[in-house]
Amino acid sequence: MNNQQHYGLSKLTLELMMIVLGLLFLFPLYITFISGFKTYNEIMQSAWSLPQSFDFHNFATVWKQINIPGVFMNSLIVTVASVVFILLISSAAAYQLVRRPGIISNIVFYSILSSLVIPFQTLMIPLVKIASELRLIDSLYGLIFVYCGFGIPLALFLYHGFIKAIPRELEEAAHIDGCGVFGVYFRILLPLMKPITSTIAILHTLWIWNDFLLPLIMLTSAKNKTLPLASSIYFGEYSNEWGLAMAALSFAIIPMVVFFLIMQKYIIQGITSGAVKG
């Protein structure tokens, strides 16, 4: 076997492995989506088989019962606002901490990072008590504020490492041309940080959109519930309405699948730009 044949066989083997892995990752999505069209008995008989008929009854029931447009908008507001604030605050803070090194900057940086090692479960009771005193309970604005507090440390850490690799000479040239601090930040740094910004945005969007525990302890009224929290009514202690639950989960999953498909090109751009950097 010559080198060309060996290379072709290796490439074919790798492609087959990728196809198998892809199918394994898609299988849970397949189960979730088709189960939304099934009755309870069909799901119990065979979870992976196709439904006898594609009936949208479960989706229509879920749409009315948990008010999909309302809870979808709540999730969208919380996710978009939280991610935008996290990106702006953490990138600006990282810029200042990197470009103004010193003891104070190090203390601030490591103090913020120290929150990453604290388990969320240990903060639940103090968080609820403080949020209640500040009247943040059952408020989308309060939930956004808390998400920013939990999301900024990781974003700051990623931005901090990325900004250190950006040559300072670019900023000095911009200052010579008359740019101020804000001009350098918005015109020079933000475009250069697009790869890491896309990565942070994807990670935090997936986390916030799919999060269940924080909305559970922060939101109490039905009008403020997010999609994962509203979908939990179909999971009970003694019975589970699997058809309705899968339909509700499909409503929550589809937007994230679309979002990831749109954003994946930016992840690839970030990987390639990092590979040839310098």
Disulfide bonds with the S-S distance in Angstrom:
none
